[in-house]
Amino acid sequence: MAYKNIVVDIEDYVCLIRLNRPDAMNALNLDLLQELGVALGEAQKNDKVRVCVITGSEKAFAAGADVKMMAEKSFVDVFASDLFTSEEAAITRVRKPIIAAVSGYALGGGCELAMMCDFIIAADSAKFGQPEVNLGVMPGMGGSARLTKLVGRAKAMDMALTGRMMGAEEAERSGLVSRVVPAKKLIEEAVGAARKIAEKGALSVMAIKESVNRADEMPLKEALLFERRLFHALFATEDQKEGMNAFMEKREPQFRDR
């Protein structure tokens, strides 16, 4: 498929997806989100892809959802079309790991898109925010729900009610991002992390992603049982035997995803 709003490169089992609406600071319109969902769906089916990285430009990961696209819509329009629901689902149902590499502004829908990924690596220039209150609305793709789980009630309330931006260091302290790196090294660090994951067995990687995501939604007792059953299940794989034998033999494992 020829994409108009994103650029896709696949190399060394990593699918690097760049949001590419430079004239709009990568604002998320439906065309971009739908192309992103298609690209991630293709990556999910592609044996040459084991990990995805989503990034934007140095100036902006994504400056928000496209206000021009939404300004004239009514309640009936957005409710009847279930605005953003299918687009979000296309991203969050991907079983392979997705890393967000964020430089510059990640505001509104941009911050929400980053939070849909499995973890965020931020440039020291990154700024996160949920400024929808300034537009007379509120977050609609996870900017109150996911943000609260990640940074806690107080900071989520602060950000969503005041519209203030959170810098990279505060975002790391608050649990929104996993690490902060110099802006010039952002893609190198994110792709490096993706390649490190790509070296692992795909079955254990998918199981870990599923277990961590379920733990976010379940009571601790149920999450522990779910984790343990997946742990037990991996003992039925060839990769478990290979990984443990390689460890004992002091060599690198050769996983076969079986």
C-alpha atoms as a printed R data frame, in Angstrom:
    type eleno elety resid chain resno       x       y      z
1   ATOM     1    CA   MET     A     1   0.000   0.000  0.000
2   ATOM     2    CA   ALA     A     2   1.195   3.521 -0.816
3   ATOM     3    CA   TYR     A     3   0.966   5.696  2.282
4   ATOM     4    CA   LYS     A     4   0.428   9.462  2.195
5   ATOM     5    CA   ASN     A     5   0.685  10.318  5.894
6   ATOM     6    CA   ILE     A     6   3.289   7.881  7.195
7   ATOM     7    CA   VAL     A     7   6.644   6.501  6.060
8   ATOM     8    CA   VAL     A     8   7.396   2.823  6.709
9   ATOM     9    CA   ASP     A     9  10.844   1.227  6.714
10  ATOM    10    CA   ILE     A    10  11.606  -2.391  7.630
11  ATOM    11    CA   GLU     A    11  15.146  -3.447  8.468
12  ATOM    12    CA   ASP     A    12  16.631  -6.097 10.760
13  ATOM    13    CA   TYR     A    13  13.171  -7.247 11.911
14  ATOM    14    CA   VAL     A    14  12.205  -3.724 13.038
15  ATOM    15    CA   CYS     A    15   9.367  -1.810 11.375
16  ATOM    16    CA   LEU     A    16  10.019   1.925 11.792
17  ATOM    17    CA   ILE     A    17   6.901   4.021 11.156
18  ATOM    18    CA   ARG     A    18   7.278   7.794 10.896
19  ATOM    19    CA   LEU     A    19   4.230  10.027 11.145
20  ATOM    20    CA   ASN     A    20   4.552  12.361  8.173
21  ATOM    21    CA   ARG     A    21   2.270  15.402  8.155
22  ATOM    22    CA   PRO     A    22   4.975  18.053  8.588
23  ATOM    23    CA   ASP     A    23   2.725  20.991  7.658
24  ATOM    24    CA   ALA     A    24   0.377  20.073 10.521
25  ATOM    25    CA   MET     A    25   2.995  18.998 13.101
26  ATOM    26    CA   ASN     A    26   1.801  15.421 12.554
27  ATOM    27    CA   ALA     A    27  -1.712  16.195 13.793
28  ATOM    28    CA   LEU     A    28  -3.742  12.991 13.746
29  ATOM    29    CA   ASN     A    29  -6.538  12.955 11.211
30  ATOM    30    CA   LEU     A    30  -8.532   9.861 10.296
31  ATOM    31    CA   ASP     A    31  -6.462   9.215  7.175
32  ATOM    32    CA   LEU     A    32  -3.228   9.101  9.176
33  ATOM    33    CA   LEU     A    33  -4.704   6.921 11.915
34  ATOM    34    CA   GLN     A    34  -6.198   4.525  9.390
35  ATOM    35    CA   GLU     A    35  -2.894   4.263  7.507
36  ATOM    36    CA   LEU     A    36  -1.130   3.619 10.806
37  ATOM    37    CA   GLY     A    37  -3.590   0.840 11.627
38  ATOM    38    CA   VAL     A    38  -3.049  -0.741  8.213
39  ATOM    39    CA   ALA     A    39   0.742  -0.525  8.531
40  ATOM    40    CA   LEU     A    40   0.685  -2.108 11.970
41  ATOM    41    CA   GLY     A    41  -1.688  -4.814 10.744
42  ATOM    42    CA   GLU     A    42   0.697  -5.594  7.890
43  ATOM    43    CA   ALA     A    43   3.604  -5.659 10.345
44  ATOM    44    CA   GLN     A    44   1.689  -8.127 12.504
45  ATOM    45    CA   LYS     A    45   1.390 -10.504  9.527
46  ATOM    46    CA   ASN     A    46   4.954 -10.005  8.268
47  ATOM    47    CA   ASP     A    47   7.485 -12.606  9.397
48  ATOM    48    CA   LYS     A    48  10.244 -10.066  8.647
49  ATOM    49    CA   VAL     A    49   8.898  -7.833 11.458
50  ATOM    50    CA   ARG     A    50   9.220  -8.655 15.144
51  ATOM    51    CA   VAL     A    51   8.965  -5.187 16.723
52  ATOM    52    CA   CYS     A    52   7.498  -1.840 15.616
53  ATOM    53    CA   VAL     A    53   8.692   1.675 16.435
54  ATOM    54    CA   ILE     A    54   6.436   4.700 15.923
55  ATOM    55    CA   THR     A    55   8.012   8.138 15.785
56  ATOM    56    CA   GLY     A    56   7.388  11.614 14.398
57  ATOM    57    CA   SER     A    57   9.700  14.507 13.660
58  ATOM    58    CA   GLU     A    58  12.261  16.208 15.866
59  ATOM    59    CA   LYS     A    59   9.782  19.024 16.488
60  ATOM    60    CA   ALA     A    60   6.654  16.970 17.074
61  ATOM    61    CA   PHE     A    61   5.727  13.351 17.625
62  ATOM    62    CA   ALA     A    62   2.138  14.466 17.069
63  ATOM    63    CA   ALA     A    63   0.724  17.805 18.165
64  ATOM    64    CA   GLY     A    64  -2.754  16.403 18.759
65  ATOM    65    CA   ALA     A    65  -5.814  15.238 16.893
66  ATOM    66    CA   ASP     A    66  -6.592  17.389 13.861
67  ATOM    67    CA   VAL     A    67  -8.878  20.153 15.153
68  ATOM    68    CA   LYS     A    68  -9.887  21.181 11.623
69  ATOM    69    CA   MET     A    69 -11.222  17.669 11.077
70  ATOM    70    CA   MET     A    70 -13.393  17.821 14.218
71  ATOM    71    CA   ALA     A    71 -14.456  21.459 14.604
72  ATOM    72    CA   GLU     A    72 -17.746  21.279 12.694
73  ATOM    73    CA   LYS     A    73 -18.810  17.813 13.835
74  ATOM    74    CA   SER     A    74 -21.879  17.371 16.036
75  ATOM    75    CA   PHE     A    75 -22.591  14.887 18.801
76  ATOM    76    CA   VAL     A    76 -24.580  12.804 16.320
77  ATOM    77    CA   ASP     A    77 -21.625  12.801 13.904
78  ATOM    78    CA   VAL     A    78 -19.032  11.615 16.419
79  ATOM    79    CA   PHE     A    79 -21.341   9.245 18.310
80  ATOM    80    CA   ALA     A    80 -22.845   7.589 15.242
81  ATOM    81    CA   SER     A    81 -19.420   7.102 13.632
82  ATOM    82    CA   ASP     A    82 -17.905   6.108 16.992
83  ATOM    83    CA   LEU     A    83 -15.032   8.509 16.308
84  ATOM    84    CA   PHE     A    84 -11.555   7.056 16.955
85  ATOM    85    CA   THR     A    85 -12.807   3.681 18.243
86  ATOM    86    CA   SER     A    86 -11.871   1.477 15.285
87  ATOM    87    CA   GLU     A    87  -8.624   3.389 14.745
88  ATOM    88    CA   GLU     A    88  -7.566   2.854 18.363
89  ATOM    89    CA   ALA     A    89  -8.522  -0.834 18.194
90  ATOM    90    CA   ALA     A    90  -6.373  -1.349 15.076
91  ATOM    91    CA   ILE     A    91  -3.353  -0.153 17.055
92  ATOM    92    CA   THR     A    92  -3.966  -1.816 20.410
93  ATOM    93    CA   ARG     A    93  -4.819  -5.268 19.024
94  ATOM    94    CA   VAL     A    94  -1.327  -5.709 17.536
95  ATOM    95    CA   ARG     A    95   0.418  -8.527 19.421
96  ATOM    96    CA   LYS     A    96   3.973  -7.601 18.501
97  ATOM    97    CA   PRO     A    97   5.652  -4.993 20.722
98  ATOM    98    CA   ILE     A    98   5.296  -1.341 19.739
99  ATOM    99    CA   ILE     A    99   7.696   1.330 21.006
100 ATOM   100    CA   ALA     A   100   6.901   5.041 20.809
101 ATOM   101    CA   ALA     A   101   9.966   7.214 20.153
102 ATOM   102    CA   VAL     A   102   8.867  10.715 21.151
103 ATOM   103    CA   SER     A   103  10.658  13.949 20.343
104 ATOM   104    CA   GLY     A   104   9.117  17.396 20.723
105 ATOM   105    CA   TYR     A   105   5.389  17.771 21.268
106 ATOM   106    CA   ALA     A   106   3.161  14.808 22.095
107 ATOM   107    CA   LEU     A   107  -0.068  16.586 22.902
108 ATOM   108    CA   GLY     A   108  -3.679  15.455 23.048
109 ATOM   109    CA   GLY     A   109  -4.076  12.622 20.575
110 ATOM   110    CA   GLY     A   110  -0.304  12.519 20.186
111 ATOM   111    CA   CYS     A   111   0.177  11.762 23.867
112 ATOM   112    CA   GLU     A   112  -2.671   9.260 23.667
113 ATOM   113    CA   LEU     A   113  -1.109   7.521 20.663
114 ATOM   114    CA   ALA     A   114   2.202   7.246 22.523
115 ATOM   115    CA   MET     A   115   0.373   5.694 25.488
116 ATOM   116    CA   MET     A   116  -1.246   3.093 23.195
117 ATOM   117    CA   CYS     A   117   2.263   1.782 22.523
118 ATOM   118    CA   ASP     A   118   3.880  -0.714 24.878
119 ATOM   119    CA   PHE     A   119   6.404   1.771 26.188
120 ATOM   120    CA   ILE     A   120   7.742   5.220 25.402
121 ATOM   121    CA   ILE     A   121  11.340   6.273 24.891
122 ATOM   122    CA   ALA     A   122  11.499  10.073 25.056
123 ATOM   123    CA   ALA     A   123  14.008  12.576 23.778
124 ATOM   124    CA   ASP     A   124  15.062  15.139 26.352
125 ATOM   125    CA   SER     A   125  13.103  17.657 24.257
126 ATOM   126    CA   ALA     A   126   9.793  15.790 24.594
127 ATOM   127    CA   LYS     A   127   6.732  17.517 26.019
128 ATOM   128    CA   PHE     A   128   3.559  15.628 26.886
129 ATOM   129    CA   GLY     A   129   0.133  17.094 27.522
130 ATOM   130    CA   GLN     A   130  -3.631  16.699 27.346
131 ATOM   131    CA   PRO     A   131  -4.836  20.218 26.440
132 ATOM   132    CA   GLU     A   132  -8.316  19.249 25.205
133 ATOM   133    CA   VAL     A   133  -9.899  21.307 27.990
134 ATOM   134    CA   ASN     A   134  -8.681  24.404 26.128
135 ATOM   135    CA   LEU     A   135 -10.922  23.381 23.216
136 ATOM   136    CA   GLY     A   136 -14.025  22.859 25.333
137 ATOM   137    CA   VAL     A   137 -13.776  19.078 25.236
138 ATOM   138    CA   MET     A   138 -11.816  16.345 27.021
139 ATOM   139    CA   PRO     A   139  -9.441  13.511 26.099
140 ATOM   140    CA   GLY     A   140 -11.086  10.852 23.949
141 ATOM   141    CA   MET     A   141  -8.416   8.243 23.195
142 ATOM   142    CA   GLY     A   142  -7.079   7.401 26.646
143 ATOM   143    CA   GLY     A   143  -5.859  10.763 27.930
144 ATOM   144    CA   SER     A   144  -7.813  10.401 31.140
145 ATOM   145    CA   ALA     A   145  -8.049   6.597 31.422
146 ATOM   146    CA   ARG     A   146  -4.568   5.438 30.392
147 ATOM   147    CA   LEU     A   147  -2.874   8.538 31.763
148 ATOM   148    CA   THR     A   148  -4.391   7.963 35.201
149 ATOM   149    CA   LYS     A   149  -3.105   4.375 35.264
150 ATOM   150    CA   LEU     A   150   0.374   5.498 34.244
151 ATOM   151    CA   VAL     A   151   0.967   8.653 36.296
152 ATOM   152    CA   GLY     A   152  -1.708   8.466 39.009
153 ATOM   153    CA   ARG     A   153  -4.858  10.420 39.746
154 ATOM   154    CA   ALA     A   154  -3.277  13.662 40.922
155 ATOM   155    CA   LYS     A   155  -1.015  14.257 37.936
156 ATOM   156    CA   ALA     A   156  -3.673  13.102 35.472
157 ATOM   157    CA   MET     A   157  -6.147  15.582 36.993
158 ATOM   158    CA   ASP     A   158  -3.523  18.328 36.922
159 ATOM   159    CA   MET     A   159  -2.645  17.767 33.272
160 ATOM   160    CA   ALA     A   160  -6.190  17.256 31.981
161 ATOM   161    CA   LEU     A   161  -7.768  20.111 33.957
162 ATOM   162    CA   THR     A   162  -5.079  22.747 33.426
163 ATOM   163    CA   GLY     A   163  -3.809  21.612 30.026
164 ATOM   164    CA   ARG     A   164  -0.219  22.021 31.183
165 ATOM   165    CA   MET     A   165   2.636  20.186 29.495
166 ATOM   166    CA   MET     A   166   4.922  17.705 31.240
167 ATOM   167    CA   GLY     A   167   8.599  17.674 30.275
168 ATOM   168    CA   ALA     A   168  10.594  14.537 29.616
169 ATOM   169    CA   GLU     A   169  12.239  14.347 33.043
170 ATOM   170    CA   GLU     A   170   8.941  14.706 34.897
171 ATOM   171    CA   ALA     A   171   7.376  12.176 32.533
172 ATOM   172    CA   GLU     A   172  10.075   9.651 33.401
173 ATOM   173    CA   ARG     A   173   9.741  10.315 37.150
174 ATOM   174    CA   SER     A   174   5.976   9.927 36.866
175 ATOM   175    CA   GLY     A   175   6.087   6.604 35.025
176 ATOM   176    CA   LEU     A   176   4.791   7.881 31.690
177 ATOM   177    CA   VAL     A   177   8.023   7.096 29.826
178 ATOM   178    CA   SER     A   178  10.525   4.308 30.333
179 ATOM   179    CA   ARG     A   179  13.690   6.314 29.624
180 ATOM   180    CA   VAL     A   180  14.922   9.708 28.445
181 ATOM   181    CA   VAL     A   181  17.751  10.028 25.933
182 ATOM   182    CA   PRO     A   182  19.434  12.893 24.069
183 ATOM   183    CA   ALA     A   183  17.297  14.023 21.128
184 ATOM   184    CA   LYS     A   184  20.028  13.221 18.602
185 ATOM   185    CA   LYS     A   185  20.159   9.621 19.821
186 ATOM   186    CA   LEU     A   186  16.403   8.993 20.046
187 ATOM   187    CA   ILE     A   187  15.965   6.811 16.967
188 ATOM   188    CA   GLU     A   188  19.230   4.995 17.635
189 ATOM   189    CA   GLU     A   189  18.085   4.173 21.175
190 ATOM   190    CA   ALA     A   190  14.545   3.196 20.172
191 ATOM   191    CA   VAL     A   191  15.643   1.007 17.269
192 ATOM   192    CA   GLY     A   192  18.368  -0.467 19.477
193 ATOM   193    CA   ALA     A   193  15.742  -1.430 22.067
194 ATOM   194    CA   ALA     A   194  13.560  -2.884 19.309
195 ATOM   195    CA   ARG     A   195  16.442  -4.974 17.959
196 ATOM   196    CA   LYS     A   196  17.175  -6.256 21.447
197 ATOM   197    CA   ILE     A   197  13.553  -7.416 21.739
198 ATOM   198    CA   ALA     A   198  13.679  -8.869 18.222
199 ATOM   199    CA   GLU     A   199  16.474 -11.200 19.335
200 ATOM   200    CA   LYS     A   200  14.148 -12.897 21.818
201 ATOM   201    CA   GLY     A   201  11.685 -15.675 21.125
202 ATOM   202    CA   ALA     A   202   8.448 -14.298 19.695
203 ATOM   203    CA   LEU     A   203   6.272 -16.574 21.842
204 ATOM   204    CA   SER     A   204   7.684 -15.358 25.156
205 ATOM   205    CA   VAL     A   205   7.624 -11.735 23.940
206 ATOM   206    CA   MET     A   206   3.923 -11.963 23.018
207 ATOM   207    CA   ALA     A   207   3.140 -13.700 26.301
208 ATOM   208    CA   ILE     A   208   4.896 -10.975 28.297
209 ATOM   209    CA   LYS     A   209   3.041  -8.215 26.429
210 ATOM   210    CA   GLU     A   210  -0.284  -9.932 27.030
211 ATOM   211    CA   SER     A   211   0.463 -10.565 30.706
212 ATOM   212    CA   VAL     A   212   1.545  -6.992 31.455
213 ATOM   213    CA   ASN     A   213  -1.506  -5.587 29.667
214 ATOM   214    CA   ARG     A   214  -3.838  -7.917 31.551
215 ATOM   215    CA   ALA     A   215  -2.175  -7.007 34.854
216 ATOM   216    CA   ASP     A   216  -3.234  -3.413 34.196
217 ATOM   217    CA   GLU     A   217  -6.878  -4.497 34.072
218 ATOM   218    CA   MET     A   218  -7.184  -7.305 36.626
219 ATOM   219    CA   PRO     A   219  -7.082  -7.571 40.412
220 ATOM   220    CA   LEU     A   220  -3.626  -8.687 41.568
221 ATOM   221    CA   LYS     A   221  -4.724 -12.232 42.461
222 ATOM   222    CA   GLU     A   222  -6.199 -12.822 38.992
223 ATOM   223    CA   ALA     A   223  -3.226 -11.167 37.266
224 ATOM   224    CA   LEU     A   224  -0.809 -13.429 39.137
225 ATOM   225    CA   LEU     A   225  -2.777 -16.529 38.103
226 ATOM   226    CA   PHE     A   226  -2.883 -15.376 34.468
227 ATOM   227    CA   GLU     A   227   0.879 -14.721 34.540
228 ATOM   228    CA   ARG     A   228   1.632 -18.103 36.076
229 ATOM   229    CA   ARG     A   229  -0.458 -20.015 33.555
230 ATOM   230    CA   LEU     A   230   1.317 -18.308 30.652
231 ATOM   231    CA   PHE     A   231   4.635 -19.080 32.350
232 ATOM   232    CA   HIS     A   232   3.604 -22.728 32.636
233 ATOM   233    CA   ALA     A   233   2.430 -22.782 29.000
234 ATOM   234    CA   LEU     A   234   5.819 -21.653 27.705
235 ATOM   235    CA   PHE     A   235   7.290 -24.910 29.009
236 ATOM   236    CA   ALA     A   236   5.492 -26.582 26.094
237 ATOM   237    CA   THR     A   237   7.680 -24.700 23.598
238 ATOM   238    CA   GLU     A   238  10.950 -25.585 21.941
239 ATOM   239    CA   ASP     A   239  12.190 -22.083 22.748
240 ATOM   240    CA   GLN     A   240  12.041 -22.813 26.489
241 ATOM   241    CA   LYS     A   241  14.282 -25.841 26.067
242 ATOM   242    CA   GLU     A   242  16.648 -23.940 23.775
243 ATOM   243    CA   GLY     A   243  16.822 -20.897 26.046
244 ATOM   244    CA   MET     A   244  17.562 -22.843 29.205
245 ATOM   245    CA   ASN     A   245  20.026 -25.197 27.516
246 ATOM   246    CA   ALA     A   246  21.838 -22.224 25.954
247 ATOM   247    CA   PHE     A   247  22.091 -20.590 29.373
248 ATOM   248    CA   MET     A   248  23.609 -23.718 30.919
249 ATOM   249    CA   GLU     A   249  25.951 -24.183 27.967
250 ATOM   250    CA   LYS     A   250  27.025 -20.522 28.100
251 ATOM   251    CA   ARG     A   251  26.068 -19.724 24.497
252 ATOM   252    CA   GLU     A   252  23.594 -17.479 22.726
253 ATOM   253    CA   PRO     A   253  20.162 -19.093 22.259
254 ATOM   254    CA   GLN     A   254  18.823 -19.744 18.743
255 ATOM   255    CA   PHE     A   255  15.102 -19.235 19.150
256 ATOM   256    CA   ARG     A   256  12.804 -20.682 16.481
257 ATOM   257    CA   ASP     A   257   9.437 -19.376 17.725
258 ATOM   258    CA   ARG     A   258   8.175 -22.892 18.355
